[in-house]
Amino acid sequence: MINIVFTDDDIKRSNLFFEILKKKSYYPMINIHFCESADEARTKLRNEIDILVLDVVIPKKLRGTPSASVSINLLKDIFSTNSRYIKPKSIIGLTADEEFISEHRNIFYDYATLILNGHRSNVKWIDSLLLQIEGFINSEKVILSNERNRTLITVHGIRTYAVWQRKISETVDEYSNSYNHIHFKYGFLDVFSFSIPWLRNRIQTKIARRILRKIEECATDDISIIAHSFGTLIAHQAIEELKNKKLNNIIFCGSPLNATENIDFICEKSNIFINDCGTRDFILILSRLLLVGLGDAGRRGFQCEQDGKFLNRYYKGGHSLYFNKKDNYAFIHKNWIPILALDAKPTLSDDRKNYLMEDLFEFLLALFDKLKPIAYLALIFFFSYMAIS
């Protein structure tokens, strides 16, 4: 993810740039913050920023009087030896004030990489700024591509041929040529086989051991795993049995594991573990209600403290929200590719909202979950009795 801070008190100019940026194919790779004052920008500069776009005539505080001295003082603070701020990798000045350009250009160029004439009537500055951003992204691609060998393992769920696996490979390769892609497929698994624990476990164990063999073959690579639905059960088992190898990124989505499942060993054996959840994943609700040994961690999240190594992320949508073809797989572009291809830190997301009777619904769901084994035993006894009577 490329982090940009766009500091400009001209809201119309900021909006104009944002509307054009959103149409770019690489927009999902951009994390942009808009600020209207120097003090607001200072709060963002306490974190690592790739590009700072700075209006050279800005107010110190919101709705204050704009001044060139304010932007220059901000730059001096950033470059100070005792600075509390992290210096951006690139600083681009922006102004429509011709007088400033003639009077203060040399001072500003002591700090900035480039100064653009940002008059709203002439959008050439937008083209120039976009070229700078594209160049920055391309440079990051080259650096990361030459760093090391990496392997991406993907595991799909039931009732699918998982076109998304190929799409991820193609998208990752646009940003990095260092990846070896391994897609685990086990055919179109039907609901009946998935519903019977011993059949499900047999397939799960078979694929998990195949994953372990591949990890051993790629032992010198940085290995990441993306698993969806039933694939998370397979990956869970494979990681549990893994020895003497630390994985890089592990991403679960739509997981039917129990929310109370032990995931400590996954956190210990990976640099980053992400559990992406759909707030409207009704398939997981059904699996928790009806199927023995399954839960809805891909809806509720794992009951584990979140830190720099593990996080639950919540998105509005159902079981396959992650692979929406209509928006050209925007979820993959925005939420997974920066982590895989650019080594970006995962961004938090929480689209959960309280709804009417939520407490009662979750209580009844938990109650049915506890009674599920008893109901199955009762059915077994009933059909056994009917068979011999």
Secondary structure, 3 states (H helix, E strand, C coil): CEEEEEECCCHHHHHHHHHHHCCCCCHHHEEEEEECCHHHHHHHCCCCCCEEEEECCECCCCCCCCEHHHHHHHHHHHHCCCCCCCCCCEEEEEECCHHHHHHHHHHHHCCCCEEEECCCCCCHHHHHHHHHHHHHHHHHHHHHHCCCCEEEEEECCCCCCCHHHHHHHHHHHHHCCCEEEEEECCCCCCHHHHHCHHHHHHHHHHHHHHHHHHHHHCCCCEEEEEEECHHHHHHHHHHHHCCCCCEEEEEEECCCCCCCCCCHHHHHCEEEEEEEEECCCHHHHHHHHHCCCCCCHHHHCCCCCCCCCEEEEEECCCCCHHHCCCCCCHHHHHHHHHHHHHCCCCCCCECCCCCCCHHHHHHHHHHHHHHHHHHHHHHHHHHHHHHHC
